[in-house]
Amino acid sequence: MIRRANPVVRRIADDRFELVLSPENRQGMLSLLGELDDLLESAPDDPSLRRLHPTAYHDDAERDAAYQLLAGEELRASRRATIDAVQTSLAKPQLTRDELWSWLRALNALRLVVGTRLDITDDDHSRPRRRRDDPDGPLWSAYEFATQVQYFVISALGD
């Protein structure tokens, strides 16, 4: 778990950021993003990915299926490239603004997939957090970790 006093990134110049994520948390990010990349590659129709490719035509299922077929592979390739960029940047001591934006896109995708598996909705702010004996404990840990990293990335970009 990341403590608020220990940021993930720290601005050191206008477009340069120091990556201060611990080695353990870097490994955690690599692992989580690797799992997401594998899922995008091996199971593009997995129900937990549905929020990564929302319906384009709500009133026309046939048109939407054609859109998903046309845009789906391009969207998956783009997400996989973003994941790869973040995994590569995890080894660097400093990041650029563009790299941090890649982090936000990858973290957002990760949170959407894990949130879907946890059945979290947009207005699910009152849902109780996990209990010690929760069988979804690892998913909750991944969701909370990605949320904390995202918070620090947004804070660094906003400074």
N, C-alpha and C positions, 0 to 999 in steps of 0.2 A: 504494500500500500504506500502511496506517495503522500507525504505530509505537505500541507500548504506552505510551510516554511522552506521546503526544499523544492524549488521549481524544476521543471523539466528543461526549459530553455530560458536563456536570459539575453536580452538585447545588449549588444556590445558596440553597435554602430547602426547607422540608418537602415541598412539592409543586411546586416550580419548578426547572427545569433549564436551564442555559445550553447552547446548541447550539454546539459549537466545531469542528464538521466543516468541513474546508476547502472552498472553493468548487468545486474539482475533484471532490472526493469527493461533494459535494452533487449535482453534475451527474451523476456516476456512478450515484448512488442514483436520481435522476429517470429516467435512461435505463433502468436495470434494471427498475425498477418499472413504467415505461411498457411495456416489452416483455412483462412478466408480465400487465399489464392487457389489452394487445392479444391475448395468447394466450387469456386467459379469455373475452374477448368473441368473438373470431373462430374459435376452434378448441376449444370446450369438451370435445370428445372426444379431444383430443391425448393420446397415451399418457403424456407426461411430467407430465400433471396428475393421474394416477391416485392418487397419494398424498395429494392434497388432498381426495379424496372416497373414503375407504376403504370396503370392503365392510361393509355393516351386517348382512347375513344370510348367513353363510358356508355354511349348509346348504341354503339355498333361493334359487336364482338368480332365480326369478320374483319372489319377494318383494323381493329386493334391487334388481332392475331397477325395480320399482314405487317403492321408497324413493328410489332415485337420481333417478328422474323427478320425484318429488314434492319432494324436498329440494334437488336439484341447482341449480336456478335461484336459489333463496334463498341457498344457500351461495356461489354465484358472485357474486351481487349484494352480499352481505356482504363478501366478499374485495375486490371492486372498490371498495366504499365505504372500506374500510380503506386500500387503496392510495392512493386519492384524498386521504384525510386526511393520510397521510404525505407525499405529494407537496406538499400545501399547507403543511404544517408545516416543510418544508425551507427555506422562505423566512423563517422566524421566527428571531429571536435567542434566544428562550426557549421552552421547551416545558413542558407540564403532565405530571403523572403519567399521565393518561389518554392523552395523545398518545404518550408513550413506550410504553405498552401496545399502542397501534396499531402502533408501529414493530416491536415484537416479533412481533405476528401477521403483519405483512407480510414481515418478514425470514424468519420461519419458513416461510411459503409459498414465498418465493423460494428458500430453501435446499432445500426438499423437491423443487421442480421441477428445479432445476439438479442436485441430487444424484441424482435419478431419471435424468436424461440422462447423468450420469457413471457410472451403475450403482453408486452408493454404497448400501450397506445399513446397517442399524442396527449390525451387528456387524462392520463393515468398517474397524476401527481400524488394522489392519495393512497395509491397501492402500498401496502406494508412492505418494508424491505425484508430481505431474507432472514430466516431464523438459522440457528446453528445446525439444526438437523435437516435443513432444506436440501432435497436431492439435486436441486438446480444451483447449489452453492458455487460450483466452478463457473457456471454461466454468469451468475451475479457478480462474482469477482472480476471476470473479464469485462463485464459491462461497466462496473464501477471504475476499474483501472482505465479503460478507454475514455470514460467521462472525465476523469481527473487529468489525464494527459491532454485531452482536448481543451480543458479549462486553461491549462498553463500555456498552450500554444496560442489560444485566442488572446490571453492576457499579454503575452510577449508581442504579438502582432499589433495590439492596441496601444502599447506603451509609446 
